[in-house]
Amino acid sequence: MATPGYADQRAALLRRLARIEGQVRGIGRMVEDDRYCIDVLTQIGAVATALESLGFEILDAHVHHCVADALAAADADAAGEKAAELLAAVRRFAKTT
């Protein structure tokens, strides 16, 4: 299997994911403690923003590594496959924003 484009950022990405996981657990505690709705929604928005930011960083790595490598290889099939993956990822992100 090919090395993912984010491989050189793996440790930093895992730290960010751990922080996001902690935020989600914090939201669970807020709900258990019957915190005010708007406070809970604010934290949910912060988690959504953090995940979106992380997703864009991984998407950026995909473009600059996986897609760029496929285009540089001059393999039309590989380039087409990576372009299709990229467009599908952009469509997924466009639906969430």
N, C-alpha and C positions, 0 to 999 in steps of 0.2 A: 504494500500500500504506500502511496506517495506521502511525503511529509506535508502536513497541513501548513498553510501560509502563516498561521499564527504561532507556529512552533517556537520561534525565538522569543515570543511574548508569553509563553505558557504560564510561568510562575506569576507574573503580574496579573494575568487574566484570572487565575485561580484565586489570588488574593481578593480581587474585586468581586468574584462570585461568592466568596466566603462572606464578604461584607454585605452583599445583597441578601444572602441567606439569613444573616443576622437581622437585617431589616425586616424580612418577612416573619421571622420568629417574633420580633418586636411587635409587629402588627397583630399577631395572634394573641400576645399578652395584652395588648390594648383592648381587643375584643373581649377577652376573658375578664378584664377589669372594667368593662362597660364604659370605656372612654367615649368622649363626645364624637359623634359621627364625622364631623368635619376634620377633626384631628386624625381619625383613622383614614379618611379619604386623602388627606394631605400626604400621609405616609405611603399609601398605595400609589399615589402619583409619583412620589420620589422613587419608589422601586421600579415602576414602569419606565421612568426616565433613565434610571441606571441600567436597566436591561437593554433598553433601546440603544443607549450609548455604547454598551459593550457589543451589541450586535453589529453596529456600524463599524466598530473597530475590527471585528472579525471579518466583516464584509470587505473592508479596505484591504486587509491582509490577503484575502482571497483574490481580489483584483490584482494586487501588485505582485503576487507570487504565482498562484495557480493559473489564473487567466493569462497573465503576461508570459509565463513559461510556455503555455500551450500555443500562444500566438508566435512566440519566438521560435518554436520548434518547426514551424511551417507545416504542421500536420493539420490539414483542413478538417478532418474528422474530430480530432482532439480540440481544436479551436472552436468548432461548432458546438461541441458538447459543453465546453466551459462557458461559452457565450450564453447558451441556453440555461445553464445553472445560474449564471449571474442575473439574467433577466428574471428568472423565477424568484430569486432571493430579493431582488428589488421590488417585484410585485408584492411579495409577502410583507416587506417593510412599508410599502405604500398603503397597504390595507390597515396597518396599525397606527398610522399617523394621521 
